[in-house]
Amino acid sequence: MDFEELKQYKPNIPFRVIEKDLGLVPALRRKAFFSEEDMSIDHSNERLSKGEVEIPVFKDSTIRPLGFKGKLLSYQLENLGCGFYAIHHKRGKIAPKGNDRQHPNEEIDRKKGGIFTFYIVYNRQSGTYKYLESKKMFQTMYQEIDELKKSEAVQELINDFIDWIQSFWTFEFKNNHNFGTVTSKQTYSDYLKIVGMLEKKYR
């Protein structure tokens, strides 16, 4: 097993999430509550063919009268490797936490669908991504990749890569090439020079 062999599992199209900021739409920003339509995720074939989905986001901790809290829409992306992704769309409320405006309290009601999880899978035969809501179906499709990742051959490849990195990424190397701290004197050519050194030494 080598990296060339593993590349066959790599998607030909990179995947990305496009954020649809509802806060930029005045009518939605003024709403007390979002509807299901407001929170809908665009996973159309057109989007998936380009390797993307569009997810609504919104985060507002503005203090409002009558006990209304800010609305919250956010997501967490899990990249499981080889074109398999789990995405958790959080839908809830948000409120200020004392004087800490950067880390407000999030309130997510899981029982009422506060976290909606869906899955994106790359189909190597068709060369496109597929949208799934079934966890069971996703796990069935992911089983081959999971077994591959846990295999002795892949684990040995990972360990070889770590050994290769650690063989030169020493304190002395970073110090000699100013990698301890980024300085204004470092230029693009400095990095190209180091890459050239590595290629010459380890190819």
N, C-alpha and C positions, 0 to 999 in steps of 0.2 A: 504494500500500500504506500503510495506517495501522493504529493499534492496534485500532480497531474491527473491521477486517477480520481481523486476527490472532486476535481473541477467539473466532472460530468453531472454532479448533483447541484451545481451552482446555477441559479436562474439566469437566463439570458437577458432578462429585463429586471433591473433593480426595483425593489418595492419601496414606496414612500407613502406617508400620510399627508394629505393636504388639509390644513386646518381652515375651517370656515368660521371666522370670528363673528359671532352673532352680535357682539358689542358694537360692531361697525354699522349695524343697521338700526337707525333711530327708533323705528317702530318696535323692534324686538327688544332693544335696550330698555324701553319704557314699560314693557310687559311685567306684570306681577308674577306670572307663571308661563312656562313654555308649554306648547302643545306637543303631541307626538310628532306632528308634521314638522314643527320647528327643529326637533331633535333628531330627525331622520338622517341616516347615514347614506351617502351616495356610493353605492357599490355596483353601479350599472356596468354592463359589458364594455361600454366605451371607456369607462374609468379603468376597469380591470385590465383591458387590453394595453393600457399605457403603464400598468404596474402601480396603480394608485387607488386609494379610496379617499373620499372627502368626509371629514368628521366635524360636526359642529362643536365649537368650544365657547365658553363664556365664564368669566370669573369676575365677580363684582362684590366687594365687601362693603359697599356704601351703606351707612346707617340710614334706615328708613323709618318713618313714623308707623304707629299702630302695630308694632312688633314684627313687621315684615323683614325677612333676612335677605341677603344677597343670593342671587341665583348662581348655580355652579354647574358647568359642563366641562369635563376634562377627560383625558384618556391615558391609559398606560399601554405601551406597546412591548410585547414580549417577542423577541426574535429567537426562535428555537433552532434556527439553522436550516440551510438547504431549501429555502423558500417557504418555510412554515412559520406562521405568525399567529399569536393570540392577542386580541385587542380587547381591553376592558374599558367600556365607555361609562364614566361616572356621571350620574345625574342626581343632583341634590341641592343643598343650600349651604351658604357660607356666612360666617359671622366674624366680626373683628375679635381678636383675642387681646384684651387689655391694650397696652401700648404697642404690641407687636403687629404691625400692619403687613409685614412680609410673610407671616406664617399664620393666617387666620384659621379658625376652626372649621372643619368640613363636616357636614352632616349628611351621611348617605344611608338611606333606608333600603337595605338589601332585600327585605321581604316584599317591598313594593316595586321591585325592579330597579333599584337605585344603581345597580351595576349591571350593564348589559354586555355580555361577552360574546364575541363572534370570532371567526377564524378565517384566515387567508392562506390558501395553499397554492403553490406553483405546480402546474401540470407540465411535466417535461415533454410529454408526447405532443400536446397541442401548443406548447410554448406560451401559455397564458395563465393568469391567476384565477382562482375559483374562490367564491365566497361561501362560507359554511356557518350555520348556526348550531348544528348538531355536534356536541362534544364527542359523542361516541364515534361518529363517522370520522371526525378529525383524528381521534386517537388511533383508529384503524389505519388510516392513511399514513400517519406519522410513525407507526410501529417500525417500519423498515429503517427509517432514518435514526430513530432512537437506538435501535440495535446496532446500527453502524457506528454511531457516536460512542457507544459503550464498548465496542469491540477492542480487542487487544491491539490490533494493528493500528487503529486510529489513535488510541491512547499512547502507543509507542511513538507515533508520528508527532503528537503534541509534545511529548517529553523531549524528543530530539530537537524540536523547534525551540523549546525553553532552554535546553542546553546550549544551542547555537547562540541565542540572544545573550545568555549570561556569560558566554565565553569572551565577549568583547565589551558588553555594557557594564564596565567596571567603574569604580570611582575615579580611577586614574584616567580612563578614556573620556569620561564626561568632563573631568576637570581640564584635561589637555585641549579639549575642543569646545570649551565654554558651554557645555550642556547642563551644568548645574543650575545656572540662571540664564535666562535669555537676555542678551545685551543688545544695545543698539548697533554695535559693531558687526553683529552677525548678519550675513547676507545670504541670499539664495545660493550664491556660488559656494559658500561655505558648506551648505548642506549637500550640494551636488558633489563636492570633493569627498565628503565622508561616505556618501553612497558609492562613489567610485572605488574608494578604498575597500569597502565591504565586498563589493562585487569581485574585485581582484583577489581578495584573500579567501573568499568562501565559495566561489563558483566551482 
